[in-house]
Amino acid sequence: MAAELIDGKAVAARVRARVAGEVEALVAAHGVRPGLATVLVGDDPGSAIYVGGKQKASAEVGIEGFDQRLPADVSEYEVAAHLERLNTDPAVSGILLQLPVPDHLDGPALVELIDPAKDVDGLTSISAGLLLQGRPGLRPCTPSGIIELLDAHDVELEGAEAVVVGRSLLVGKPMAQLLLERNATVTTCHSRTRDLAEVCRRADVLVVAVGQPGMIGAGHVGEGAVVIDVGIHRTGEGLTGDVDFDAASERARLITPVPGGVGPMTIAMLLVNTVEAARRQLEPEPAEAARR
Ligand code: NDP
């Protein structure tokens, strides 16, 4: 079987067009434009490219950008004070602290300072707790983008065997939670899993986020499975994923390429979260309105 491609670029373009419409609807209803603040500490060129891409994508859908750059030797106190200012700035609907931060700063502790109502990366412990409890909240962008991709291809999740390889806070754990929320039977694998290939072969839906180039091969893929490759690795021949694409394509029914699969969805979902955050700030649910 030669797998059909899941075209992340096309799905992301549709999501972005939808977000652009939602931005204009919010502006029409409230006279306020959603705003996204990105905070980049230091001058790592890779991180600067990521942040630039996020700001460009925001501008394209009409979100106002606040591109904040702090010097590499900034103190933790100064970053904290900066985040606090953004938390209270009504023009800022969403805040993203670009990770990793320089070694002298505690990235997870700084992320915790972001107001959960503006946590568009969905990485604070409040956002993680809301996801665990199945309550409304901002979800991490990469796993929620994967759910969009699966929905775009009408992949049945209810009752499906879903295997997630990787248990990071960024991808694996929230991915497992979102699949569970959709009534899949979810198994999470990690570096101590015995006979990884055998567990993976059971999957109707296999999501791979291990950070090891080409680690998942034909022996890990059951006939007719849907394979989602989250990995991104820069090699001499360009970008590649955690899945051996050619080998896995022989057995899979649907598969994401790298590049052009999961990657474009991550930024698209950041835009979705920014508009969602703005909408909740402008049109709070009764319990939320009472708290404010
Ligand atoms: P982490 O390094 O944080 O987590 C990797 C996970 O894989 C860990 O849970 C680890 O297990 C598990 N693992 C590592 N080796 C093995 C193995 N041999 N067998 C089974 N499990 C293993 O990575 P991330 O989740 O942050 O990212 C994963 C990949 O996805 C990276 O390539 C990253 O660049 C990419 N990525 C892509 C994004 C996109 O937008 N496309 C967004 C985010 C990430 P253990 O916990 O036991 O150590």
Residues whose N, C-alpha, C, O or C-beta is under 5 A from the ligand:
A	BS01	NDP	T142 V165 G166 R167 S168 L170 V171 G172 C189 H190 S191 R192 A209 V210 G211 V230 G231 I232 V262 G263 T266
